[in-house]
Amino acid sequence: MSEHPHSLLVRITDLLHAPAPQVGVLLGTAPSHHMVMENLMYGKESDTDSKDKWESYDLKPTSYFYPERDLMDGKLAPDSVKSRLADKFEDKIRVTGDEARDLQRQLQIDTQQLADTNAVDYSLFLVRFPASSKSETTSARQSPWREGVVDRNGEWRYRAVLLDFFWAKHKLRAKAMTGLVSSFQWLRGRKDEHMSITTNPKEYRERFLKMLDGIIEAQE
């Protein structure tokens, strides 16, 4: 991050872990560690006038195969499970041409770095809140997309970072899951239909950037 201060990869500030074995960890019912990351929702608690109008979206390409959604039209999975799938942003980020190019250029750089490390299944965490909000802000961040970019209509302020970039294709768990899903898809006669965790980094990056282009509306 010191070499790429304008990167939109989420900042990880600390890693907490239990110094001794814990029952929950041994039973697999509790995590062995916790990551402390920057909070893109900062300022919401101090926004007394429009706190309920803050919105957040966890965005990733939805054109992949998701068994929770696609098997039996989603009848096999409860709503609580399907609700954890990627969100849909039904609006547009309406910004100037320079602001749109700045976001696209930086995400192209960041996603190329992720592709070079075999990462897939990452997402764009998008936050928006009323531009008139009186919430606290900071100018210490290196990218306007962390502090908040106001749209052309002066209606919304947007923030964005990249999240969940820890699924690396060369790791043992990822290889095992890819083999399992590929075998299942072969039995279904859909061997070319991938999940977001089984596709290759280059193809995932292409779909991710295409998704990004679809939600940005630039005007010179």
N, C-alpha and C positions, 0 to 999 in steps of 0.2 A: 504493500500500500504506500510505502514511502517513495517507491520508484514510480508509482502510477497513482498520484493523489486524486486524479479526476475519475478513477474507476468507480463504477456503480455496483461492484460486488459488495454485499453487505459487510459491514465492519464487525469482526468478532473481537470482543474486548477481553474476554476471560474464559477459562475452562475450569469448571468446578467438578470435583470427583470425591468419592468417599475414600478416605485413607485406609479403611479396613473393610474386610468382606461384610456385606449386608445381606440379610435374609431375602429381601425383595429382589436384589440383584441376582442372587444364586437361584431363585425360583423363576427369574425372568419376568417378574411383575413390576419391576421398577428399573429405571435407567441407571447405568453405572456412572454417568456423568451428565453435566448440563453445560451447554454453551451459552454465554452471555453475549448478546448481539445488540447493536444499536437499535434504538426504538424510533421507527419512522412515524409513529403516532404521537411523538412528543408535542406537547402543547394542547392536546385534547382536553386534559383534565382542567386546565386553566381557562378553557374556552366556555365560559358560563352561558353565553348567549346562543351558541350553535353547536354544542357538543353532540347533540343527537343527529346532526347532519353530516358528520364525518363518515366516510366510506372507505373500505379497503377491499382490494381484490388480489387474489393469488392466481396469476394468469400463466397458463402454459398451453401449448397446442392441444386442441380437443379432438383432432382428427385421428388420433391413435386409438387402438383397441383398449378399452377399459372393461375388464370382465364384470365389474360391479354394475356397470351401466349397460353393456352390450349383450351379455348372456341372458337369454330369455327376457329381453327388453327390461332388464334390471329387476326382474321379479325375485331373483335369488338373493338379493342384498337388501338389507333394511335401509330406510331413508337416512339413518344416522351414519351409515357407511358411505352412501352416495353423496352426502352433503360435504364430505371431506375431499371430493374430487375437485379439479380445477374450476375456478369461478368463470363466469362469463361477464364481459364488460359490454353492455348493450349500447354504449354511447361512444363518442369520439373525443380524443384529446385534441382540442382545437387551439393550436398555437401558431406562432409565426413560422415562416420557413426556416429562419436561422435556429430557432429553438428546436424544431423538429429534426433538423440535420444534426444538431449537437447531440440530441438523445440517440438518434440512429447510429451516428458515428461511434459514440462511446460504447453502445451495446454491441456493435459489430466487433470492436476491439476486445471487449470483455468476453463475448461468447467465443471468439477465436481462441482466446487464452484457455477457456474451459474445454473447447474441443481438442486443443493440443494436449490437455491432461486427461483425455478420454471421459470427460464428464457429460452426463445426459440428465434429463428429467429436472433440470433447474427451472425456476419460474421467475416471473416479473411480479414483484410486490408493488402494487400501485395504490397510493393513498390520495384521496382528494377531499377537500373540505372547502366551505365557502370562502371566497377571496376576501370577504369583509370581516372574517374572523379576527378577533382581538387576541388570539392565542400567542403564547411566547414563541419567538423565533430566534435563530442564531445565524450569524454571518461567518462563523468559523469553519463551515463545511466547504469543501473544495468544489462542489458541483451545485449549480442552482437547482438541480433536480432532487437534491437532498434537502435544501432549504425550502423549496417550493416555487414552482413556475405558475404564474397566473395566466389563465387562458385568454384568448383574444376578446371574449365577451366580458371579461372581468367578473365572471360568475364563480369559477372554481380555481383553487390553487392545487397543483399536482406535485407529488413526490414519488420517486421510483428508485428501487434497488433490485439487484438480482439475489435470489434466495435459493436455498436447497441445492447446492452444487456439489454434493458429497457422493453422488452415485457414480463411481468410476468403473468403466467397463472392464478394466483389467484386474479388478479385485475378485477374490474367490467367490464371495456371495453373489456378485453381479454375474459372474460366469455361470454359476449354478442356476440362478434364476432365469438367465437367458436360455440355457439348455432345456429347462423345465417348460418354459412357455413355448419355445420353438417346437418341442415334441407335442405339446397340447394342440398347437395350431396346425401341425402336420396332420394330426388325427382328425381335426375338424375340416381338413381340406383347404386351409387358409394359411399356408406356410409363409406367404409374403406379407401377412398382416402383422404388424409389430405393435408392441406396447412402447410407451415412452421410456421404459427402463431397459428394453431389449434392442432398440434401434441403435444405429451407429452414431457417433458424435457429429459427424458432418451432416447427416440427414436431419438430425434433431435440430441442429443450429439453423439449417435452412428453413425448417417449418417454424421455428421460434421467431426468426426475423420476419418471415412472411406474416405471422400473427401480429407482430408489432406494427408492420406497415398498415395492416387492416384497421387498427384502432387510432391511428394518427391522421388528423386532418390539418394539413399545413396551408397557410396562405401567405403569399409574399406581401 
